[in-house]
């Protein structure tokens, strides 16, 4: 089961739930930046791993959604 790739929208639903939980934690601007950087590094590392390559959408979507939250935080939209 773990060797199958994520199907349908699970690759974006799971990260969206993770980011929604992180929004409620009231992270600071610098903590969001670190989270985005970690998501991008994890995505790059997962591209080169044979088994984890199928799940590369998870950290990349977390990084993307975190970046959107960061932009909304810096522009004052809440």
Residue, then its C-alpha position, 0 to 999 in steps of 0.5 A: x500500500x505504501x508503494x502506490x502513489x497518491x491518487x486524485x486530490x490527496x496530494x493537495x488535500x493532506x498538505x492543505x490540512x497541515x497548513x490549516x493546522x499551522x495557521x492556527x498555531x500563530x507562527x511568526x514570519x521567520x518560522x513561516x520562512x523556515x517552513x517554506x524552505x524546509x518544504x522546498x528542500x524536502x521536495x528536492x530530496x524526495x525527487x531523487x529517492x526511488x520510493x518517495x518520488x511518488x509523494x513529492x506533492x506533499x512537501x511541495x504543496x505545504x511549501x506552496x500553501x505556506x508561501x501563500x499564507x506568508x504573503x497574506x500575513x505580510x500584506x495584512x490580509x486575514 
